[in-house]
Amino acid sequence: MNKTVLVTGASGFVGTNLCRTLIGQGYKVLALVRGDHNREMLEEMGAERIVCQITDTECIRAALKRADYVIDVMGRAWDWGTYESFVVPNIIGVKNILDESMRAGIKKFVHISTVAVHGFGNHIDTDEEGPYFPTEFPYCLTKHEGEKCVLNAYKEHSFPVSVIRPANVYGENDTVTILNMADALRTRSLPHVDSGRRLTCPVYVGNLVDAIIAAMEKDEAVGEVFIISDGLRITWREWTEKLCAALEVKPHWLSVPGAIARFIGSSMELLYRLANSQEGPPLTRYRTQQVSSNYHFSIEKAKNVLGWKPETGIDAAVERTIEWYKKERSK
């Protein structure tokens, strides 16, 4: 095969899993990173690390001369912070790597966005056409702007792009969501919201990676947007019960009404802002809005156009994830 893929954000959760699978499939991987995070992991799997700030166009230009494809995983995925703190990684960085990729004649540019661009409302079988609910969260707004830059490159310049909108990603090497969520479940400090009856949308990182690579390889994906989840109609209660079963702990008995949860999240954010805290509060408006409204998306387009389907079922995926979590916490 001997084709080279440049992966931005390669040292992150999705990035490391993507690099490993690409290398396993015979691709050469150029891992664009900002520093030494997960350096040993990337080098052991055979990725070539390129330390480069996303604002350094000369460095990006030099790296792209050696690449056939670009998968843009870079971005700030967080529910806390000012709008300005998201602009460089989620908009300016995307523009830089996109512009240089067009100059370099890259064969395909795959951008990783998020279903959060749809905002929070009553999402049941929401597809790529919408609905889109108004949102004020910097993460959602800046990811939407970055995505629009990518799609405009196709519309205005016929540059071959695809956009992937992952749902709530989990799996091995998830050092943010799963580590914190599993810790909270083990200590029984994570109650249900609205009895956990709202729909959610998990996607195992291995299934997501398969979809990303399919979008990169298939001509039918050019100019298209794909929502990717595990395709399950699952509630928050069912999801947390599966995690609890793997952790061998009992789910929390308490349930908090959605309105109260949203009030607590807003109050915590206000207190943290008044304290000028750089660390986010344990509960935010973003999280409480997501768990107190249905958040379910259709993957029919990805199945039909990409010929993709989630290969790893939820039980096997949860088992692998919690096995990784236990090893991580035993270090």
N, C-alpha and C positions, 0 to 999 in steps of 0.2 A: 504493500500500500504506500508506505513512505510519504504520507501527507502530513503537513505540520499545522497544528492548531495552536493559536495564541489564546490563552485563557486569562482574562483579567479577573482580579479578585480571587486568584487561584489558591490563596492560603486560607480562605474561609471555609465554612461548613459545606456549602454546595460545591465550591471550587475544588476542594481536595477530593471529594467523591467523584466529581466529574473528571478530574485529571487521571485518577486511578483507572476509571473505566475506559477512557480514551486510550491510554497506554496499553491496557489489556486487549484492546481491539486493534492494535497495531499502529496507532497514530503517534507521531512525535509531538510532544507537548512543550510549548514555551510558557512557563508559568510567570505571569506578570504580577509582581508583589511589591509592597511598599517597604517591607522590612524582613525580619527573621522569624516571624510567626509561622509555626509549622514547617520550618526549614528542613529539619531532619526527615519528616514524613514525606515531603515532596521529593527530596533527593533520593530517599530509599525506593520510592516507587518508579524513579527514572525520569522525573520531570526536570527540565532545565530552568532553573530560577533566573529571572531577570528582574533585578531590583530597580524600580522606576516609579517616580511620582507621576500621577496621572496628568499633572499640569506640565510635565517635561516633554514637549512635543518632539524634540530631537531624539530623545531616548526611545519614545514610542515609534517614531519613524524608522529608526535603525532596527528595532525588533520586528516590525511588520514586513521588512524586506525579506525576512526568512520564513514568513507564514503564508499558508494557503487559505486558512479559515480563521475567523475570530469568534470566540464565544465570550460575550461581555457579561460577566457575573458580578462585576464590581458594583458597589453601592453601599450606602448606609441604611441598614434595616433596623430601625429602632423606633420606639413610640414616645420618645422623650427628646427634647432639644428645640432650639430655635430654628426657624425656617432657614436662616443663613447657614447653619451648621450642616444642612443637607444639600446645599446648592452645589458645592464642588464635587462631591462624590456622585450625586444623582443626576446632575444636569451638565455642568461644565466638563466633568470627566467623560461623560458619554459623548458629548460633542467632540471633544479632542480625539478620542479613540476612533470615533466614527469618521471624522474628517480625514484623519490620516489613513484609515482603512480604505476610503474611497480613492485617495491619491495613490495608494499602493496597489490598487486593483485586486483587492481581496475577493475570493470566489464567493464567499457567503459570510454574512455578519449576523450572528444570532444574539439578540439582546434579552436578558432576563429581567422581566418587570415583576408584577405582582397583581393578584386579584384585588388587592387593596385599592387599586385605582378606581374600582367600582364604588367605593365608599361603603358606608354601613346603613343598611335598611333591611327590607324583607327579601333577602336573596334566596330564592328556591328555583333551582335549575337555571340560574342566570347564565347566559352565554356571552360570547364576545361582543355582541351588539348591545348589551345592557340588560337591565337598567344601570344608570350611573347616579348615585345619590350624592348630593352636595357634601363636601368634607372640608374641614379646616386643618387637618393633620398634616404637618410638613412632610412626613414620609410619603403619604398618599399623593400629595400635590406635586412633589418633586419627581417622584417615580413616573407620574403621568406625563410631566414635561419631558423627561428623558425619553420616554417611549415615543412621544410625538416627534421628537427629533429624528429618531430612527425611521419611523414610518414615512416621514417627509423626505428622507433620503431616497426612498424607493419611488415615492410619488413624483418628486421633482427631478431626480437624476437616474431613475431606473437602477439604482444600486441594489443588489440582491440581499435583502434583509428578511429576517423572521423575528417575531416577538413571542416570548413565552411568558405567560402569567401563571406562576405557581400559586397554589393554595398554601395552606399552613404546613410548611416542610418540617419533617422530623427524621431522625435516623442517626447512624453512627457519626461521631465527631460534632454533634450539635452541642456546643459548649455554652449556649445561651438558653434557648427555650427548654430543651429536655432536661438539662442539668437542673435548672431552677424549678421547673414544674415537678420533676420526680422528687426533688428534695422536699418540696411543699407537700406532695402527696404522702411521702414517708412520715412526715411529722404531723400529718392530718391538719395542716394549716391552710388548706385550699378548699373552702366550701363551694357548693354549687351556687349558680346564679339562676333564678327562675326555675329551680328544681332540675337544672341541667337539661331542659327539654328543647332548647334551641338547637337547630342543625349547625354542624360545623363541617370543615372540609380538610381533613388531613391528607397529606401526600408524602409517601415514603421517598426518601432522597434517591434511592435506586431507581424507582419508577420515574421520577422527575428527570434524572440523568439520561435514561433511555429516550425520553421524549425530546430532550434537548439535542441529542445526537441525531435522532430521526429528522428533526427540523433542519439541522445542518446538512444532512446528506440528501434530502429529497428536494427536487426542483419544484414540486407542487407546493412547497411551503413558502416560496418567495413572495414577499409582500403581505404575508398573512400573520394573524395573531392567534395564539392557541392558549386556552385555559387548560391547566394540568392539575388534576387532583387524583386521588385513588378511586374516584367515581362512586363513593359510598354515600348512602343517605343515613348518616349517623349523627346522633345527638351528642352534646357535650357530656351528658351523664354516661352514655355508652362508651364514649372515647376514654374518659377518665377511669371507668371501671375496668377496661382492658389494660390500661397502664397499671392500675392498682393490683390486678390479678398477677401481672408479670412481676411486680415488685413484692408480691405476697404481703400486701397491707390492705386494710379495709378502707373503702371510700369514706369521705367525710359525711356525717349525717346531716349537717346544717345546710340550709338553703337560704340565700339572701335574695329578696326581690330585686329585679333589674334596676328599678328607679333608685333604690337605696344604694346599690352597687355603683351606679353612675354618679350619685351624689358624693359617695366616699372617694371615688377616683378624682372628681373635680376638686374636692377639698384638699386631698393630698397634694395634687399638683400645685394648688395655690400656696400651700405651706412651703413646699420645696422651692417655689419661685421666690417667695419672700425671703427665704434663707439663702437665695442665690446658689442653690446646690447644683453641682455638676453631675451628680448621680441621680438617676430617675427614681421616683417613688415606687414602692412595692405594688401599688395599684394606680392605673392611669385611666383617663377617659377612653383612650383607644382600646384598651383591653376590655373595659366594662361594656363599651358599645358593641364590641364583637361578640361577646358571650351572651349578651341580652337581646340579640336579634338573630334571625336565621341568616346563615352565612354558607350557602350551598350553591355549587356551580356545576354546569354541564360540561362534560368532556367529549361530547359527540363529535365536534368538529375535529379534534385531535385524532380520534379513533378513525374517522372517515378519511381525512386528508393525509395524515401521517402513517396510517396503518398501524398505529400504536395502541397498546392497551396496558394497564398496570399488571405487570407479570407477578410481582410479589404481593401476596395477600396480606391483610392487616395483621393476622395472628403471627405469621412468620416475621413480618416487619417489626412488630412490637417486641417480639422475643429477641431479635437481633439488637434492637435499640437499647433495651433494658440490660442485656448482657454487656454491651459496651459501657453503659452508664455505671454498672456495678464495678467493672474493671477501672473505670476512670476515678470513681470515688474511693477505690481501695489503694490508690497510689499514695 
